[in-house]
Amino acid sequence: MPPFARTAQRDWEEGLVHAKAGDWAKAEHAFHRASERNPRDTVYLLNLARAQMKNGAHDKALQSAQSALALKPDDALARMIVADCLSAQHRYLEAANCLQQQPNQTPRNAEYYQNLGEALFNAGQHQAAIAALFEALSRNVDHALSHYRLGLSFNALGMKQEATECFRTALILGLGGGDLAAQGLLAFVERELCRWQNAQADVAALQRLAAALPDDAASWASVFAQVTVTDDPDAQRRVARSCWRFQTRRVEAFAPVAPRPLPARLRVGFVSADFHQHATAILMAEVFEKLDRSRFDITLYSHGPDDGSPMRARLRAAADRFVDVARRSDLEVAQQVRHDEVDVLVDLKGHTRDARLAIFGHRAAPVQLSFLGFPGTTGATPADGIDYFVGDAIVSPLAHAAHFSEKLALMPGCYQPNDRQRPLPGPYGRAQAGLPEGALVLCGFNQPFKLSPEVFDVWCRLLQRLPNAVLWLLQWNDHSPAQLRAEAAARGIDPQRLVFAPKIGLREHLSRLALADLFIDTWPCNGHTTASDALWAGVPVVTYAGQTFASRVAASLLDAVGLPQLACTTVADYEARIVELAGDAPARQALRQHLVAARDTAPLFDSETWTRDFGCLLWAAAERWSHGLPPDHIVLADETPEGAPA
């Protein structure tokens, strides 16, 4: 062996020692020396790429891995590492293309197709992902993760029955720490289908898995499913915390920013994948437009698609800077935020699809908040990277602080912003909507995953007690109408009393929605944007408020339009209130007139005041940090609204 090769091998061996000890910075230096001394050794290059990945240097890692692949195009490991580097930068389609270019003479085993299926799924190429995963399963039918990923792709294509079978198979085979994720998705998708035969058993299994989580667990989970199908706030926090740990397990926080005087214009960044035609954008657009530019400098960091919509253009115009970070890694986005000297960084995704909480795990900004996009805690403490959770005295009262890992930052009114530029209801006829003239219309337009057998039991009892009533539901998918009609028949209700409305554009939807006599809410996940749409359309909402954020949103909305009496604290009261209003047309008309007037007078629709209050909250959080104080609960109004649920 030539001297240079021996020296290179010693450097490489030194790198392995550092890597085993977890010191990836020293490992990278050693592997770099080895590859410089012997640049044609692919083992050295691939170890260097691995260390660079660990250190967040994704561009350098990609260059190292590509150099190794150029030397040995048939090296399956080199190709896999190149694909991993591309995926780390959210360049999923390129990662899939890289794998697909593997030479035909190189064996394509189950692991190859598993990796290809994952890359194609992340790239949104679901049909191709399904084909790849079937290839993987043909080589290893007992691979639980492939069944799980197959379920994800089927679900993304709307093939929900197939998805549930995949999730059940994955659970039978066992995913280890991933069982919680599969069980959550199984319960959630079965709810979407309104297939309730196994509903009780599925939710019970989900609750058992959550209860069994160790305090220090770091497992992937469908936190959104946990929040929407259960009403156990402590379990929701425990699952969210486990999922946060899993997502940030390889994330290293930046050095803290020393407290400093704040600039005249507070630098605030908002991070989301939903800066396009999306419910979050609809709620936030006017906030971005109305934040006082003499006091705020606003940057939107978008890691989602550009749909070319008017809303995308509106958001671009509303911000001082609009930065597309969709093709950057979490570390690179965090570095950009730190470079921009953002004072306060706001996450608008939480534990929802396409969220990137790892950006916040890097501690990109000195003050970091979770707001709006997710109806529950992120599971991250201030020490982890999320300082505050923005709520209000109804959805997240201080008495519920133990259910949140973050400190609470409470708005003086409802936490939810509303866009006054949304369309006003116009003329619309019952015949046009397929509704019978003269019937009492009970509207339940929430998505079917929010509808449980227990809620539907109450709704069917209402139909039995109110023979002139029809139940008006939104047809969110092709599966739920037949299922719900069958469930109604099983409860002694004529299936024709269920009327399904197709999805239509917002302007027409609000006009149609105004035809309802009452909006009857779901639990443990209320209507959120759907409920505020009903109130804007002049339709009284009756809700039942539970113990979790998701189950208290409608109560907060009602308080903010001056109708706290429509938020009930027991199911019996909820049912009785609906029956009472159903038999009192003058009372319903008075409520409708109240809501029409509320568009111009109620705090819920006063976007100017809401935005000013939100700005005060951002400043209050920043000032605590600037003064060297740790995060603590922030309450802009000390009084709990009269009539608020306990």
N, C-alpha and C positions, 0 to 999 in steps of 0.2 A: 504494500500500500504506500503510495507516495506521501511525503511529509505533509503536504497541504491537506490530503484526504484524512490523515490521522488527526490533524489539528481540527478539521471540520467535524470529525466524529466526536472528539472530546467536547467541542462546543455543543453539539447536538445532545450528547449525554448530559451535559450540564443543564441544558434547557429542559430535558425530561425531569431532572431532579426538581427544578423550580416549578415546573408544571404540576408535578405530583404534590408539591407543597402549597399549590394555589397561588404562587407568586407569578402571575402571568406577565407582568412587566419585565421581570428579569428573564423569564422564559423566552419572551419575544426577542430580547437583545441577544441571547445565546443562539437561538435558532437563526436570527438574522446573520450573525457572524458565520455560522455553519454554512448557510446558503450562499453567502458572499464568497467563501473559500471554495465551495464546490457547487456552483450555480446550476449544474445539470443533474443534481440529485433531487429527485421529486419528493423523497421522504422528508428532506430538510425543508423544502418549499411548502409542503402540505402542513408540516408541524408549525412552520412560521405563520401560515394562513390561519391555522387554528388558534394560535396565540393572539394574533391580530384581531380575530373575531372576538375573543374573550375580552380584549382591551377596547373594543368598540371601534377599532380602525377598519371599518368595513371596506372602504375603497382600497386600502393597502392589502387587506386580506384577499379581496377579489383579484388584485393584480398578481399576488403570490400564487393563488390557486390556478389562475389562468396560465401562468408561466409553467406550472407543473403539467397542466393539461396539454399545453402546446408541445411539451417534450414527450408526453405519453398519451396520445389521444384515446387509447383503448383502456386507460386507467379508470376504472369505474369509481374508485374512491375520490380521485381528483375531480371527476365530473360532478360527483355528489357534493363535494365541498364548494365548488364553483356555484352550484345551484343553491346551496345553503347561504352563501354570501349574497347572492342576488335576492333571495327571499328576505334576508335580514334588512335589505334596503327596500322591501315591498315591491320588488321588480319580479313579481310572481310569474308572469307570462314568459319573461326571458329565462327564468329558472326552469320552467317546464320545457321550453325550447331547447335549452342546454341538455337536459336529460334525454329528450327525444332524439338528439343528434348522436347519441351513443352508437358507435360502430356496430354493425350487425353481428360481427364475429365475437363481440363481448357479450357474455351471458347476461340475460336480463332475469334476475331472480325476483322473489316476492318483495324483497326490500326495495328494489329498483321501482317496481310498480306502486308500492306504497308511497314512496317519496314523490313519484310522478303524480299520483292521484291527489296528494296533499297540495302540491304546487298548482295543479290545474284547478282544484277547488278554490284556492286562495285567489287565483286569477279570474274567477268567475266563469270558468269553462266547465260547467257542471256535467254536460253530456260526456265530454272527454274524460273528466274525472271518474265518472261512473264506469266507463270502459276500462280505464287503468286499474281501478280498484277490483273489478271483476277478474282481471288478469292476476292481480295479487292474490285474490282468494282462490283462484284455480290452482295456485302453487302452495297456498297455505290457508286452508279453509277455516282453521281455528284461530286466525289472527283477529282478536277482538277489536283492535283499533281500526282495522280496515272495514269491519262491519259498521263501526261507529261513524267513520268518515263517509262511508257509502250513504248512511242515513242522513248526514249533513247535506250531501249533494242532492239526494232525492227531495229533501225538505226545501232546499233552495229552488228547485224546479216546481214546487207545488205538489209533488208526489208524496203527500203526507202519510197515506196509509203504508206505502212502501217504506217510508222513513221510520215509522213506528216499529215495523218488523225488524229492521236493521238494529235499532236501539235495543229492542228486546233480546235479540241474538247476542249483541255485544255484552249485555248485562249477564246473560246466561254463561257466556264464556269467561267473563270477568275482566274488567279494565283496571282493577286495583284502585288506585286513587282517582281514576276517571269515572268510576261508577256513579259518583254524585252528579257529574255533568250529564251522563247518559240518562240517568233516572229523571233528572230535571227536565231534559228535553222531551223525554217520553211523556211525562205528565203534561207538559205544555202543549205538545203537538196533538195529543189525544183530546185536550180541551179545545184546540182549534177546530178539530173535526167534530166536536160535540159527541164523541164516542165515550160514553160514561160507564160502560160495563165494568171496567177495571179502575174507574176513577178513584174510588175510596182506597183500594189497595195500592195504586200508584202513588197517591199523595202520602199515604202512610209509610211506604217504603222510602220516599224522599225525606220525610221527617225523621225516620230512623237513621238514615245515613247522615243527616245533618247533626242529629244528637250525638252520634258516635264520633264526630270529628274531634281529634285531640286539640288542645288549646294552641299548640304550635303547628297545626296542619298547614301544608302548602299544596293544596290540591286544586285542579281545574274544576270549575263548576259552572252551571248555568244559573248565575245569581238572579238574572231577570225572572227565570221560572220560579225560583224560590220566593221572590218578592210578590209575584202575581198570583200564585196558587195557594200560598199559606199566609196565615195572619199571626205568625210568631216572630215578633221583632228581634228577640234574642237569637233565635236560630238564623234569621236573615243576616244579622251582624256577624255571627260566627262563620257562616258560609262566605260572606263577602270578604271577611278578613283572610280566610284560607285562600280564596281566589286571588286576592291582591298579592299575597306572599308568593303564590305560584307565578304570577305574571312578572313580578319584579325580582325573582330569585337570582338572576344573574346581573342585576342592575346595581351599579355603584353610584351613590349620590356624589354630586360635585361638592367641593369645599363650600361651606356656608358663606353667604354674602354678609359682610359686617354691617350692622345697622348704620344708616346714613340719613342725612336730611332728605326729605322727599322733594322731587322737582315740583315746580308750579303746576305742571300738567302730569298727573299720575299716569305712568305707562302701564296700560292694562292689555293683556293678551287673552284671547279666547281661542280654545282649541276644540275642533270638532270635525267630524266627517260629513256633517249635515248642512254645510253652507251651500245649499241648492234648494230646489223645491221640496221642502220637508217640514214636518210639523214644528220642529225646533226653530228653523229659520223663520217660519211664519210668526212665531211668538217673539223672537228676538230682533227682527229686522228694525222695528221702530225704536227699540232700545238703543241699538247702535247709532241710529240716526239722531236721537235726541240727547245722548250723553253730551254734556256741556264741553265743547272743545277748548274752552279756556281753562278747564280743570282736568281734562282727560285726553290722552293720546292712545288711540285704539288700533290694535293690530289683530287681524283674524288669521289664524294658522289653520289652513284647510288641508286635511289629509283624506278627503273624500273626492268623489268624481265631480268633474265640471259638466253639468247637464245642459249648459247653454241656455238656461231658463232666464226669464225676466227677474226671478228672485235672485239668481246668482249675480246678475248685473247690479241689482239693487244693493246687495250685500257688499259688493266691491266698492260701490260708490259711497256706502255708509261708513267705511273704515278709513283711517289714515293710511293704513297699509294692509294689503291682502296678500298673504304669502302661501303659495301652493307647496305643501311639504309632503304630498302624497307618495313621492318616490324616494323619500329620505327615511333613514332608520330612526328609531326612537332616540338614540343617542345624538344623532345629527340634528334632530329637531330641538332637543334640549339644549344643545350647544348654540343653535341659532337664537333661541329664546334668551339664553344667558348673554350672548353677544349683543342682543338688542337691548339689554339692560332693562328688561321688563320688571316692574315692581310687583305686580299682581297678575297671576296666571289663573285663568278660569277654565275648568274642564266642563264641557257641555255633553259628555257622553256617559260617564260612569261605567257601569257594567252592562253595556248594550253592544249590539253588533258593530264591529269595526272600531271599537274603543281602543285607545292607546294610552292606557294609564301608566305604562312604563316611563313615558316622557316625564311624568310627575314624580316617579320614583327617583329620577336623577336629580331632583330638587333644582329644576331649571330656573325657578324664580324664588325670591325670598318669601313671598306669600302666595299660597296656592289654595284654590277653592274648588269645590264640587257644586255644580248648580244645574238644575232644570232637566237635564237629559235622562236622569235615572231616579226613580222614586224610592231611594233608600241610600244607606251608607255605602261608601266605597270599601269600608273595612280598613282604611288606612288612617293611622293616627298622625298628629302633627310631626312626630319623630320620623314616621315613615315617608311623609311627603304631602299629605293633604291636611291643611291647617283647619279649614272651615267647611261646614256643610250649610248651604243657604236654604233656609226654610222660613216658617213663620210660627206664631204662637199656637196655631191649631194643628198643622201637619207635623210639626216637630217641637212641641212645647219643651221647656227646660225640664219638666218632670220626666220626659222621655230621653233625656240626654244619654243615659246608659245604653241606649239602643244604637248610638252612633259612635263610631271610632273617632270622628273629627270633633272639634269644638263647633257649637252651633252659632250661626250668624242669622239672626231672626229679623226679617223684614217687618215693618210696623203694620202692614196689611197682608193681603194674600201674597204668597211667594211668586205666583205665576204672572208673568207679564202678558199683556194682550194687545194686539195690534188694532188700533182704531181704524186702520185703513182696510180692514176686512170688509167684504161686501155686506150691504144691508139686504134683508130678505125682500124679495119682490113678489108680485102676484103669482099664485100657484094654486091649482084646483085639486080637490081630493080625487076626482076621477083621473086626472093626469098622473097622480101618484099611485093609483090602484087601490085607494082607500074607500071604504063604503061611506056614503053620505049618512050623517046622523049618528055614526058610531062614536064611542069614546075611544080615542086613540092613545094607547099606552106605548110609548116609544122606548125601545131598549137598543140604541144604536152602538153600544160598546162592542168591541171586537169579541169574537166567540171565545177566545182564551180566557176572558174575564167572566164567562158564564159557567157556573158550576151546577151540579144537580140540585144543591141546596137552594141556590137562588132561583132556579127554574121551578122548584117546588112552590116557592112563594108566588111566583108569577102565575102559575097555573091555578093556585088557590084564588088569586085575584080575579082571574077570568071566570072561575066558578061563581064568585060572589058578585061579579059585575057582568051579567049576561049580555049587556049591550057593548061590551068592550072588545077591541081587537088588539093583538100584540104586534107591534110594528118593529121589525128587525132589519138590520142592514145585512145584505148578502155579501159577506166578506170573502167567502170562497164557495166552491161548487159543492162541497160536501155537507155543510151544516144544515141547509134547509130540510132535506129529507130526514136527517137525524133528529132535528128538533120537532118536526111534525110527528114523527114516530113517538118521541118522548112525550109530546102533548097528548097524543091519542092514548098512550099508556096511563096517563093521569086523568083520563076521562074528558079531555078537551077536544072539540072538533078541530082537526088540523087546519081547516080553512080559516080559522080565526087567527092564524099566524100569517102575516103579510110581510113579504120580503121585498126590500127596496134595493135596486141595483146601485152600485157606486157611480157617482157623477161628479162633475166639477164643483168647486167650492161655492161659487155664486148660486148655482142652481140648487145645490145641496142645502144651503142655508134657507133658501126660499121654500123648499120642500119641507125642511125640518120644522118650520113655523106652523105646519098643519097639525102637529101633535098637540094633544091636550095636556099630557104630562110626560116628562122624561123620567123613567124609573131606572135607578142606578144599580150597579153591581158591586159586590164585595167578595173577597178582601181587596180587590183592585177596582177602584172607582173609575168612572170616566174622568179624564183629565182635560185634554184639548176638546174631546167630544162633549164633555159637560159644559165647558165654557162656550162652545159653539151653540149649544141648546139655550143657554141663558141669553146670549147675544141675539138669538132668533126669537126671544120672547117666550120661551117654553119653560115653565116651572120644573125644577129638578127636585126629586125626592131621593135622599140618600141615606145609607146606614154607615156611620163612622165607626171603624174598628180601632185597633191598637197600633197599626203601622202607618207610616207615611202614605203608602199607596192607597190605604183604605180611608184616609181623612182628607184627601184633596178636594172632593166635592163639597165637604163641609166648609172648607176654607173659601172656596169660590162663592158659596151661598152667603157666608158671612160678609163677603166683600161686595155683594149686591143687596145687602140689607134684608136677607131672608134666612137668618140662622134657624128659624123654627122648622125649616124643611130638612134639617140634618138630624136624623134620629140616632139614638144611642142603643136601641135594641131592635131586633128583627120584628118583634111584635108591634112596636111603635111605627116602624117603617110601613108595615102592611096596613095598619090602622090609618095612618096618615093618608096613604094613597086612596083607600076606600072612602075616607071622609071627603077628600077633594073631588073624587070621582062623582060623588053625589051632590056636589055644591058648585054648579056652573057659575054663579055670581062670584064666588071666592076665586075660582080659577081665572075668571076674567079680570078680577082685581089684581091678581098676581101677574098676569100677562101685561096689564097696563103699567104696573110697577116696573117690570123688567124693560119695557120699551123706554120708559123715562130714564131708567138706570143707565142706558147707553151714554147719556150725557152727564149723569150725576154721580154714578157709583164709583167707588175706588177701584173696583176690578177693571173698569174700562178707562180709568184716568191715567193714560200712559205718561203724561207729563210728570205727575206727582210720583208715580211708581218709579220712573227712571231717576228722578232726583233722589228718592230714598235709596235706591240701589247704589247710586253714586256715593251717598253718604256712608253706606255700609262698606264699600270698597275702600274708601278713605280711612274709615275707622280701623279696618283690618291692617292697612298699610301703616298707619300711625303707631299702632302697638309695636309692630316690628321696628319701625324707625326709632322708637324710644327705647329699644332694647328689651321690650316686654315679651314674654312667651304668649302664644295664642291662648285666648280665653273666650268664653261665650260672649257674644255681642248681641245686645237686645236694643234695637232702636226705639221700641215702645215697650214700656214695662207692664202694661195692662193686657191681660188676656181678654180677647173680645167677649162681650156679653153673650151668653148663650152658647159659647164654644163647647164642644164635647170634651169630657174629662179624659 
